[in-house]
Every structure is written in structure tokens, then in C-alpha cells.
């Protein structure tokens, strides 16, 4: 879209909101913006489209999908513009301003995250090193702890600004809290287990692409919290799994048994006792069978005889 088209879409969005049109009409405009706008700082400033879309999130009684889509668009635009600024050597990222066109000024009393701390190597980043005021994010210490946990999972190896990563961490935590099974409670076992699982998957060294896909907006926060472990795997991991499965079957001298779930085997990585296992005779008949294990919580795999 050129500047004129973006201005037209912004005007249409404002009119749809003012007229209290059906949520589907607003979603159609937002989807068009998400798919067709190529953001730049100049475009966002000239059209103020970032401000228009951002206001959608604060409108009461709208379909939750509307607010979620608006958040995804703002996050994506901010990320793209920040990458442009980093590439050009500009030091001030969009998300760090209080009057930028693609990010609203923080509310009174809300901690203002800074850019990544100078001198902190990307592989050494965490919420403490980045000086995130984690304990002031919400009034719930359990939620703050979880936001910090997800922040640590997302920031590892990244050079993106603290503001961008913290926004995403808060979106992920909020989406997990709002899962129907969690019932909006940070004391819920479902919420706690989900946050542990998400963190383990983000920290998985064999799947660094998962972090990148979330940071660049390819995977939204809402989608991330509902993905299965299999869906989070990279294409390379899936290929490796298929290769291992084929090798096991080729080597097996007897039919491989169906996988069973054990509550006594413990994962050495996350220490959860939710382990799927199967056995196959991979060596000579007088040797013990090989047991193949996979943690249903974090995806860690191992084998023993």
C-alpha cells in the first residue's frame, strides 16, 4: 500500500469503530493492513496508522480477536522498523519513544523498559542484565515471575530492543493466563505447567528458529501458547525424527512395540515424569532391548539398554 491507501484504510478503520460496526468489518480492515502494509518509520509518521491501530486495543466490549490482531500488527511493525533502524545505525528504536507513531506513551506508573544494556552480549541477556523492572509489571508476583521467564527465553541471542521483547513476553503470558483451562488464575496448575513448557521450548538449543519466528511476528503469542510440541519443532527436527524412526525400524529384529507412557521414568532435562517410551531389539538377540524415551513436556529424547 502507498501512503494514500494507508490513510484511506486508517480513515475506514476509525469510521468502523465510531459507527460500532460488526467486529468482522474491523477484522477485515486489520487483516488488509497486516497483509499489505510495508512499514517504515516515514510511512508510520506520515499516516499515523500506528496510533489508529493501537487505539483499537483499548476499545471496550470488542471481540477479543480484534485486540489480539491489532497487537500482532503493532508488534510486527515495530519489529520491522527497529530492524531498519539497527541496519542503518540509528540508535533509538521505535519502541523506546514515548511519542512514536507506532507505540503509545506508557501509562503513569508503568515501568519503561530500556534498550538492551550496553556491553551485554546477546547470549548473556536476561531480564536482570537488561534491567527490566520485572516486579513492577503487574500486581501479581507469580505473573511477573512468568513474564521474566518468557523474557529470558525470548531474549537469548537476540539484539532486539528490550521494549520489543518485553511486549512479546507480556503477550505470551497474557495468552496463557486466558486459556480456558487456566481460568484467568496465576495459581492454576494449567497456567504454571504451560509457562514451564513454553520456557523449555524457547530454551531448546536444537530449535533456535522458534524464538526467531516469535520475535519477527511469524508466530503470534496466542498461536504460540496453543501449539503442540510437534508443531513447535523446526523442519530440520522433523527430518531428524523421521530419520531416527526409519533407522530404528531398519535395525529392529522384531516389530517395534507401540509407545507407552510412563509415570516412573523421569526426564533428566525438565525432571517431569511424563515420558513416552518404546522398545526395540536393535542389537543381537542375546542383548537387552533398547528403550527409546521422549519427554511429553519438553521434548527431550534419550535411549538406554
Secondary structure as the mmCIF struct_conf table of DSSP 4:
data_model
#
loop_
_struct_conf.conf_type_id
_struct_conf.id
_struct_conf.beg_label_comp_id
_struct_conf.beg_label_asym_id
_struct_conf.beg_label_seq_id
_struct_conf.end_label_comp_id
_struct_conf.end_label_asym_id
_struct_conf.end_label_seq_id
HELX_RH_AL_P HELX_RH_AL_P1 UNK A 3 UNK A 18
TURN_TY1_P TURN_TY1_P1 UNK A 19 UNK A 20
HELX_RH_AL_P HELX_RH_AL_P2 UNK A 23 UNK A 36
HELX_RH_AL_P HELX_RH_AL_P3 UNK A 41 UNK A 47
HELX_RH_AL_P HELX_RH_AL_P4 UNK A 49 UNK A 56
TURN_TY1_P TURN_TY1_P2 UNK A 57 UNK A 58
TURN_TY1_P TURN_TY1_P3 UNK A 60 UNK A 61
HELX_RH_AL_P HELX_RH_AL_P5 UNK A 64 UNK A 88
TURN_TY1_P TURN_TY1_P4 UNK A 89 UNK A 89
BEND BEND1 UNK A 92 UNK A 92
HELX_RH_3T_P HELX_RH_3T_P1 UNK A 94 UNK A 96
BEND BEND2 UNK A 98 UNK A 99
BEND BEND3 UNK A 101 UNK A 103
HELX_LH_PP_P HELX_LH_PP_P1 UNK A 104 UNK A 107
TURN_TY1_P TURN_TY1_P5 UNK A 108 UNK A 109
BEND BEND4 UNK A 115 UNK A 116
HELX_LH_PP_P HELX_LH_PP_P2 UNK A 117 UNK A 117
TURN_TY1_P TURN_TY1_P6 UNK A 118 UNK A 119
HELX_RH_3T_P HELX_RH_3T_P2 UNK A 122 UNK A 124
TURN_TY1_P TURN_TY1_P7 UNK A 127 UNK A 131
HELX_RH_3T_P HELX_RH_3T_P3 UNK A 134 UNK A 136
BEND BEND5 UNK A 137 UNK A 139
HELX_RH_AL_P HELX_RH_AL_P6 UNK A 141 UNK A 155
TURN_TY1_P TURN_TY1_P8 UNK A 156 UNK A 157
BEND BEND6 UNK A 160 UNK A 160
HELX_RH_AL_P HELX_RH_AL_P7 UNK A 162 UNK A 177
TURN_TY1_P TURN_TY1_P9 UNK A 178 UNK A 178
BEND BEND7 UNK A 179 UNK A 179
TURN_TY1_P TURN_TY1_P10 UNK A 180 UNK A 184
TURN_TY1_P TURN_TY1_P11 UNK A 186 UNK A 187
HELX_RH_AL_P HELX_RH_AL_P8 UNK A 189 UNK A 202
TURN_TY1_P TURN_TY1_P12 UNK A 203 UNK A 203
HELX_RH_3T_P HELX_RH_3T_P4 UNK A 205 UNK A 207
TURN_TY1_P TURN_TY1_P13 UNK A 208 UNK A 208
HELX_RH_AL_P HELX_RH_AL_P9 UNK A 209 UNK A 215
TURN_TY1_P TURN_TY1_P14 UNK A 216 UNK A 217
BEND BEND8 UNK A 218 UNK A 219
HELX_RH_AL_P HELX_RH_AL_P10 UNK A 221 UNK A 224
TURN_TY1_P TURN_TY1_P15 UNK A 225 UNK A 226
HELX_RH_AL_P HELX_RH_AL_P11 UNK A 229 UNK A 232
BEND BEND9 UNK A 233 UNK A 233
HELX_RH_AL_P HELX_RH_AL_P12 UNK A 235 UNK A 251
BEND BEND10 UNK A 253 UNK A 254
HELX_LH_PP_P HELX_LH_PP_P3 UNK A 255 UNK A 259
STRN STRN1 UNK A 260 UNK A 262
BEND BEND11 UNK A 263 UNK A 264
TURN_TY1_P TURN_TY1_P16 UNK A 268 UNK A 270
BEND BEND12 UNK A 273 UNK A 273
STRN STRN2 UNK A 275 UNK A 280
BEND BEND13 UNK A 283 UNK A 283
TURN_TY1_P TURN_TY1_P17 UNK A 285 UNK A 286
BEND BEND14 UNK A 287 UNK A 287
HELX_LH_PP_P HELX_LH_PP_P4 UNK A 288 UNK A 289
STRN STRN3 UNK A 290 UNK A 295
TURN_TY1_P TURN_TY1_P18 UNK A 296 UNK A 298
STRN STRN4 UNK A 301 UNK A 304
#
